[in-house]
Amino acid sequence: MLLKKIDTYHIVWFPTHMGQIEGAPSNLNESAHRAARGFVDRVAIERSGDEVLDNKDPPTTYNELAKNFCLRRQKYPPPHSKLNRPQALTLRLLQVGAYPSPALLHKIYPEIQTSDTCVLCSDFASLEHMLWRCPALRVHEDVTSSRWDAALRSPDLKNQLWAVQRAHDVAERQGLSVPTWERPATC
C-alpha cells in the first residue's frame, strides 16, 4: 500500500452571532457578519447636499432592506402626486431618456417615422436636440441642458409641469404622436 501523510484537522464551531470566545481562534462568522453589515449603511442615509437622515430603526425585513437600497440608488424624484397618470408617465420617460423623438422613433419604426431629422432645422433630431439644442427653438426660449436637468431632478410640481409641457409642445411641433393629457391650469 501507498504510505500517506496523515493530516490532522480541527473543526471549530461557532454558534451564530456569539461574538468572540476567549481562548478560541478568531470567529470568522463574526468577521463575515461585520463585513456584510458594512455594505448596508444602517446608521445614516445620505441625501443630496449636506442633508443626512438618521435611521433610528435599522431596516430588518426584506421589504425595508429592498426599499432602503432602492432609495439610495434613486437618481430622480418620483412624479409629484398632483400629476395625473399620463403626465407622470411623460415625466418618467423624460427622466430616463425614452421620450419619443424623431431619431428614436426612426430607429424603432423606420416604416412609420421615415426621417430622423428635425422638421424645424433639418438636423439630427435626438431627444436633446428636440428639447433644447434646436436653433429654431432657442430664438423663442432660453432653455439650457442645466435648466432641463434641474427640472427633471426637482420634486417641485411647477418644475415637473414645465418639463412635461415643454416636451409635449416640442413633440407636437415635430409632428409626433405624444401621450395625451389635459394641460393643467396653473399650479
trRosetta pair geometry for C-beta under 8 A, 3 or more apart (Angstrom, degrees):
i j d omega theta_ij theta_ji phi_ij phi_ji
12 24 6.2 142 -162 -166 136 111
12 25 6.0 162 25 39 171 108
14 18 5.6 -147 -178 41 88 122
14 21 7.1 -158 -117 -8 98 122
14 24 7.8 142 -85 136 102 151
14 27 4.9 117 -121 -137 165 102
14 28 7.8 164 20 42 142 65
14 29 5.1 -155 84 18 128 132
14 30 7.6 -87 147 -21 154 91
15 18 4.6 88 69 -46 88 127
16 29 6.6 -126 -119 166 51 145
17 29 7.7 -107 -50 130 39 117
17 30 7.4 111 -117 -94 41 83
17 33 6.9 115 -90 -102 79 168
18 21 6.7 7 124 -55 119 100
18 27 7.1 -153 70 -128 89 154
18 30 7.8 -98 59 -59 58 113
19 27 6.9 138 141 26 22 160
19 30 6.2 75 -126 -94 29 146
20 24 7.5 -176 -176 65 67 99
20 26 7.0 -41 -120 -137 105 58
20 27 5.4 -147 -100 1 56 116
20 30 6.7 -89 -58 34 68 163
21 24 4.1 30 83 21 104 132
21 27 6.9 103 6 -61 83 116
24 27 7.3 51 105 -63 119 82
26 30 8.0 -114 170 57 78 109
26 31 6.7 50 146 -41 114 125
27 30 4.2 54 101 11 114 111
27 31 6.9 166 97 -13 61 83
28 31 5.1 -49 -146 37 43 117
28 32 6.2 45 154 -20 70 101
29 32 5.9 -53 -150 37 29 109
29 33 6.3 32 149 -22 63 107
30 33 5.4 -51 -145 35 34 116
30 34 6.4 36 155 -19 66 102
31 34 5.9 -53 -149 35 30 110
31 35 6.5 29 153 -17 63 107
32 35 5.7 -55 -148 38 32 112
32 36 6.3 32 154 -19 66 106
33 36 5.8 -55 -147 37 29 109
33 37 6.4 28 155 -18 64 107
34 37 5.8 -55 -146 37 30 110
34 38 6.7 43 150 -31 61 101
35 38 5.6 -48 -158 20 34 119
35 39 7.7 34 148 -20 59 95
36 39 6.0 -49 -166 23 41 110
36 40 7.5 11 148 5 67 102
37 40 6.0 -68 -153 50 44 94
37 42 7.0 -45 -168 -2 94 123
40 59 7.5 -113 -179 60 128 108
40 65 7.1 -45 -128 -137 138 100
40 68 7.4 55 -155 114 99 141
41 44 6.4 -52 156 65 114 53
41 45 6.7 139 99 -91 116 52
41 46 7.7 -8 115 -8 164 88
41 72 7.7 129 41 -107 116 147
42 55 6.3 -119 -180 88 50 131
42 58 3.9 14 -165 -128 118 121
42 59 7.0 -135 -118 29 91 74
43 54 7.6 -47 165 -142 61 70
43 55 6.7 144 155 47 13 97
44 52 4.9 3 -177 179 130 111
44 53 6.6 149 -159 73 73 47
44 54 5.8 -43 -103 -104 84 48
44 55 6.4 179 -101 5 27 90
45 52 7.3 156 72 -161 45 64
45 53 4.9 -15 58 61 97 103
45 55 5.9 82 -17 -45 97 118
45 68 7.2 -132 -94 -153 127 88
45 71 6.8 4 -168 110 145 120
45 72 6.3 -122 -149 -86 100 93
46 52 5.9 -31 -110 -111 56 85
46 72 7.8 66 50 -135 75 91
47 51 4.3 -38 72 91 120 103
47 52 6.7 -172 19 -92 86 33
47 53 6.3 70 -25 -14 118 98
48 51 6.8 22 70 39 53 109
55 58 6.1 81 127 -96 115 52
55 59 7.5 -42 178 -23 140 79
59 64 3.5 -175 -147 134 95 108
59 65 4.8 152 133 -72 129 56
59 67 7.4 -171 -119 59 140 91
59 68 4.7 -113 -22 -30 158 141
60 64 6.1 33 39 58 45 143
60 65 7.6 -89 105 -45 4 97
61 64 4.7 93 54 9 80 102
61 65 6.9 -150 91 -4 40 88
62 65 5.9 -60 -147 40 29 109
62 66 6.1 27 157 -19 66 110
63 66 5.9 -58 -145 38 26 109
63 67 6.2 24 158 -17 64 109
64 67 5.9 -57 -146 38 28 109
64 68 6.2 33 153 -24 64 108
65 68 5.5 -53 -147 34 31 115
65 69 6.5 28 156 -16 65 104
66 69 6.0 -54 -150 37 31 108
66 70 6.2 31 152 -20 64 109
67 70 5.5 -56 -146 38 31 114
67 71 6.2 30 157 -18 67 107
68 71 6.0 -56 -146 37 26 107
68 72 6.4 24 156 -18 62 110
69 72 5.9 -60 -149 37 29 110
69 73 6.5 16 158 -9 65 111
70 73 6.2 -68 -150 42 27 102
70 74 6.6 49 150 -52 63 96
71 74 5.5 -30 -150 -5 35 123
74 77 7.6 68 155 -93 122 35
75 95 7.8 151 94 174 102 110
75 153 7.9 -79 151 -110 69 95
76 95 4.4 -5 -69 -156 178 135
76 152 6.1 -56 -126 152 122 87
76 153 6.0 -112 -121 -107 71 56
77 153 6.9 95 -1 -174 93 43
77 154 7.0 -67 27 116 133 20
77 155 4.0 -112 168 -83 169 85
78 155 7.8 34 52 -124 59 94
79 83 4.7 -85 167 53 115 141
79 87 7.1 142 -163 112 137 82
79 88 3.6 169 81 -131 172 89
79 91 4.8 130 -99 66 105 144
79 92 6.7 -67 -43 -45 114 90
79 160 6.4 131 -143 -167 68 148
80 83 5.1 105 66 -14 81 99
80 155 6.8 121 -81 176 85 62
80 156 7.5 -19 -74 141 132 18
80 157 4.3 141 -172 -93 174 77
80 160 5.3 -179 -4 42 112 154
82 157 5.5 11 52 -122 124 134
83 87 4.0 -132 -170 99 99 119
83 88 4.6 134 110 -62 121 79
83 91 6.6 -14 -173 -10 169 138
83 157 7.4 -172 -46 -136 86 85
83 160 6.3 -82 -61 127 134 132
83 161 7.4 -165 -93 -78 98 77
83 164 7.3 148 -134 -37 125 161
84 87 5.1 88 53 14 68 107
84 88 7.0 -133 99 -8 30 93
84 181 6.3 166 71 -146 120 115
84 182 7.7 46 22 43 153 87
85 88 5.7 -56 -143 37 30 111
85 89 6.3 32 157 -20 65 106
86 89 5.5 -52 -145 37 33 114
86 90 6.3 38 154 -22 65 103
86 179 4.7 177 -165 154 102 118
86 180 6.4 -68 -149 80 163 46
86 181 3.9 -167 93 -73 129 111
87 90 5.5 -51 -149 34 32 114
87 91 6.5 34 152 -20 64 103
87 160 7.9 88 156 141 108 104
87 161 7.5 -11 -167 -109 135 67
87 164 5.0 30 -155 -159 86 162
87 181 5.3 136 -55 -168 78 165
87 184 7.9 8 -76 -25 157 113
88 91 5.7 -51 -149 34 33 112
88 92 6.4 31 153 -16 65 105
89 92 5.8 -55 -148 38 31 109
89 93 6.3 33 153 -19 65 106
89 179 6.0 176 91 -127 119 168
90 93 5.7 -55 -148 36 30 112
90 94 6.4 30 153 -18 64 106
90 99 6.9 52 -159 -113 67 114
90 164 4.8 91 102 -135 129 96
90 167 6.2 168 176 83 112 136
90 168 6.9 -8 -153 -61 155 95
90 178 7.7 45 -112 174 118 103
90 179 5.3 -142 -70 53 99 136
90 181 7.1 -94 -18 -2 136 144
91 94 5.7 -57 -151 37 31 111
91 95 6.3 33 152 -23 66 106
91 152 7.6 161 -167 -131 81 72
91 160 5.6 1 -112 -163 140 101
91 163 6.4 82 -118 94 83 120
91 164 5.5 -48 -65 -73 84 104
92 95 5.5 -50 -144 33 33 114
92 96 6.5 10 163 0 66 107
93 96 6.5 -69 -146 48 27 93
93 98 4.9 -99 -154 79 76 84
93 99 4.2 109 130 -77 107 71
93 100 7.9 -7 163 -12 142 63
93 179 7.9 156 10 -14 149 134
94 97 7.6 32 -175 -74 30 30
94 99 4.9 21 -80 -39 61 133
94 152 6.1 -141 123 -108 106 114
94 163 5.9 160 121 156 164 116
94 164 7.4 -136 -9 -89 146 57
94 167 5.6 -113 -85 -67 127 156
95 152 5.2 155 -101 -170 74 112
97 127 6.1 171 -156 55 74 160
98 104 7.6 144 -155 -155 49 157
99 127 5.9 111 65 -130 94 125
99 167 5.7 -66 -174 -163 159 136
99 171 7.5 -108 159 -73 110 131
100 104 6.1 -145 -143 78 45 122
100 105 5.5 41 -160 -55 96 112
100 171 6.4 77 81 -135 97 127
100 176 5.3 169 119 177 122 140
100 177 7.6 -15 98 71 169 59
100 178 6.5 -153 52 -102 124 70
101 104 4.7 87 50 11 81 103
101 105 6.8 -162 80 -3 37 90
101 125 5.8 -166 168 134 98 87
101 126 5.9 45 131 -179 157 28
101 127 4.3 -132 -43 -75 143 62
101 129 7.7 108 -167 55 136 90
101 130 5.0 -156 -130 -6 106 146
101 171 7.9 -105 -97 -106 51 89
101 174 7.6 -29 -151 133 56 174
101 176 7.5 -78 -124 -74 21 159
102 105 6.0 -61 -139 44 27 106
102 106 6.0 32 160 -26 65 109
102 113 6.2 180 -151 -174 63 126
102 115 6.5 -20 -178 103 124 73
102 116 5.4 147 131 -145 92 41
102 117 6.7 -68 125 55 147 22
102 118 6.8 180 31 -84 147 44
102 119 7.8 158 -66 -24 151 85
102 125 3.8 36 50 85 119 135
102 130 7.2 150 9 -74 89 126
102 174 5.8 -131 -44 -180 107 131
102 176 7.0 -128 -66 -70 68 115
103 106 5.8 -54 -146 33 26 113
103 107 6.8 26 155 -18 60 103
103 116 4.4 67 -107 -163 59 105
103 124 6.1 51 -86 174 126 85
103 125 5.2 -173 -31 82 89 64
103 126 4.8 -22 25 -89 153 52
103 127 7.5 -104 49 -27 113 60
103 129 7.8 89 -16 36 130 124
104 107 5.9 -56 -156 32 32 110
104 108 6.5 15 154 -7 67 111
104 126 7.8 84 -34 -141 85 57
104 127 6.8 30 -24 -49 124 97
105 108 5.8 -61 -142 45 35 104
105 109 5.7 -33 180 45 74 99
105 112 7.1 -83 167 91 105 104
105 113 3.8 103 122 -24 105 163
105 176 6.9 179 -21 -126 155 112
106 109 7.4 -74 -114 69 17 58
106 110 5.8 49 -175 -103 61 67
106 113 4.5 -109 -76 111 58 111
106 114 7.4 -9 -120 116 95 7
106 115 6.5 -81 -96 108 131 18
106 116 3.8 -104 32 -73 162 91
107 110 7.3 10 -124 -60 10 88
107 116 7.5 58 -37 -95 73 130
108 113 7.7 51 60 30 80 126
109 112 4.0 -12 145 36 123 112
109 113 5.3 89 85 13 92 92
110 113 6.8 -67 -117 70 26 71
110 114 7.0 66 177 -114 60 43
111 114 7.5 4 -161 -82 20 77
113 116 7.4 73 137 -78 109 62
116 124 6.2 2 127 -145 100 73
116 125 6.1 -161 166 42 56 87
117 122 5.2 2 171 -155 130 49
117 123 6.6 156 -152 80 82 19
117 124 6.4 -62 -106 -96 61 33
117 125 5.7 102 178 -15 18 103
118 121 4.9 9 92 48 130 77
118 122 6.2 -83 65 -26 79 11
118 123 5.1 12 17 54 121 71
118 124 7.4 31 -18 86 91 13
118 125 4.0 144 -68 -82 69 103
118 129 6.2 -116 -63 138 128 124
118 130 7.0 -175 -108 -88 103 71
118 134 5.7 168 -151 -114 157 119
118 136 7.7 175 144 23 131 126
118 174 7.0 -78 -142 -114 64 103
119 125 7.8 24 -8 -77 62 149
119 173 7.3 -166 67 142 117 73
119 174 5.6 153 15 -136 113 54
119 175 6.2 79 -30 3 159 113
120 134 5.7 60 75 180 131 135
120 136 3.8 -140 155 59 122 158
120 137 7.0 75 111 -40 167 81
120 173 6.8 13 -54 148 120 118
120 174 7.8 -72 -16 -89 97 70
121 134 5.6 172 8 -158 131 89
121 135 5.7 108 -103 46 153 91
121 136 4.9 -160 -52 -19 103 112
123 129 6.1 -146 103 -157 117 143
123 134 7.1 -174 47 -115 123 74
124 129 6.5 163 96 -25 65 163
125 129 5.4 -136 -138 88 39 128
125 130 5.5 61 -174 -64 88 97
125 134 7.9 18 -119 -81 80 116
125 174 6.6 130 -171 -132 148 133
126 129 4.7 99 49 6 72 103
126 130 6.9 -138 93 -6 38 90
126 133 7.9 22 63 41 97 138
127 130 5.7 -58 -147 38 30 112
127 131 6.2 17 159 -12 66 113
128 131 6.1 -65 -142 41 27 103
128 132 6.7 -51 -175 47 64 87
128 133 5.4 45 135 -10 84 125
128 145 7.2 4 -149 -103 109 107
129 133 4.4 -66 -115 67 50 115
129 134 5.5 82 169 -58 73 79
130 133 8.0 19 11 43 27 86
130 134 6.5 36 -115 -31 23 123
130 170 5.3 133 163 141 86 126
130 171 7.2 50 167 -79 135 60
130 174 6.1 -25 -134 -52 118 145
131 143 7.0 -114 149 131 73 141
131 148 6.1 86 139 -122 129 147
131 166 6.7 67 -149 135 88 113
131 167 6.5 -20 -105 -96 105 73
131 170 6.1 169 -100 56 45 164
132 137 7.2 -121 -129 97 27 133
132 138 7.7 70 -176 -78 58 90
132 143 4.2 -123 -116 113 99 104
132 144 6.3 120 -178 -132 142 11
132 145 6.0 -180 84 -67 149 57
132 147 7.8 154 -112 61 147 100
132 148 5.5 -114 -33 -41 143 138
134 137 4.4 71 79 9 105 107
134 138 6.9 -176 91 -16 55 85
134 170 7.9 160 21 -150 141 124
135 138 5.5 -52 -144 30 39 115
135 139 7.3 55 158 -34 63 90
136 139 6.5 -40 -168 7 33 113
137 140 6.4 -68 -167 41 46 99
137 141 6.3 -32 164 44 82 100
137 143 7.2 -33 133 35 116 120
137 170 6.7 4 -104 -113 145 116
138 141 7.0 -90 -128 69 30 58
138 142 7.2 54 -155 -105 73 45
138 143 7.4 -122 -102 40 68 77
143 147 5.9 -127 -153 75 58 130
143 148 6.3 64 174 -57 100 99
143 166 7.1 130 -111 -152 152 144
144 147 4.7 97 53 7 79 100
144 148 6.9 -142 95 -4 42 88
145 148 5.5 -55 -146 39 33 114
145 149 6.1 34 156 -20 67 106
146 149 5.7 -51 -141 38 31 110
146 150 6.2 34 156 -21 63 106
147 150 5.7 -54 -148 36 30 113
147 151 6.5 32 153 -21 63 104
148 151 5.8 -55 -153 33 31 111
148 152 6.6 25 153 -14 65 106
148 163 7.1 108 -152 -116 67 99
149 152 5.8 -57 -148 38 33 108
149 153 6.2 18 157 -8 67 113
150 153 6.0 -66 -142 47 29 102
150 154 6.1 41 155 -41 65 108
150 159 7.2 -96 126 -153 79 138
151 154 5.7 -49 -144 18 29 119
151 159 4.4 -161 -136 180 70 95
151 160 7.1 158 175 -80 82 33
151 162 5.7 -103 -138 82 135 110
151 163 4.2 158 137 -61 124 111
152 163 5.9 129 -72 -125 66 159
154 159 3.8 12 81 85 147 155
154 160 6.6 -142 87 -48 93 75
155 160 7.8 -11 -169 -41 21 121
156 159 4.5 74 76 13 103 107
156 160 6.7 -180 89 -9 52 88
157 160 5.8 -63 -146 41 30 109
157 161 6.0 30 159 -20 68 109
157 187 5.4 141 107 -130 115 119
158 161 5.9 -56 -147 37 26 110
158 162 6.5 30 153 -23 62 106
158 187 4.8 -53 -83 -41 84 163
159 162 5.6 -51 -149 32 32 114
159 163 6.6 31 154 -18 65 103
160 163 5.8 -53 -151 35 33 110
160 164 6.4 29 153 -15 66 108
161 164 5.7 -57 -144 40 32 109
161 165 5.9 28 159 -16 68 110
161 184 6.5 -74 -135 46 131 126
161 187 6.5 -162 17 -67 153 104
162 165 6.0 -59 -143 41 25 107
162 166 6.0 29 157 -23 64 110
163 166 5.8 -54 -144 35 26 113
163 167 6.4 24 158 -16 62 107
164 167 6.0 -57 -149 37 28 108
164 168 6.3 28 153 -19 64 110
164 181 7.8 -35 163 69 125 150
165 168 5.6 -55 -145 38 31 113
165 169 6.1 31 157 -20 66 108
165 183 6.7 71 -114 -132 106 101
166 169 6.0 -58 -147 36 27 109
166 170 6.4 13 162 -8 64 109
167 170 6.3 -61 -143 42 27 101
167 171 6.0 28 159 -20 64 112
167 178 7.6 161 132 -148 86 140
168 171 5.9 -60 -147 37 25 111
168 172 6.5 25 156 -19 62 107
168 178 5.6 157 -132 128 66 154
168 179 7.9 -82 -102 63 98 77
168 181 7.4 -98 -101 50 145 104
168 183 7.8 -170 97 -87 157 96
169 172 5.9 -57 -152 34 29 110
169 173 6.6 30 151 -19 63 105
170 173 5.4 -48 -149 34 39 116
170 174 6.5 36 152 -17 66 104
171 174 5.7 -57 -151 39 34 109
171 176 4.4 -75 -175 62 87 119
171 178 4.2 97 113 -70 143 132
172 175 7.5 45 -178 -73 34 24
172 176 7.3 -94 -75 51 26 72
172 178 6.5 -75 -58 9 72 132
184 187 7.8 66 117 -71 132 51
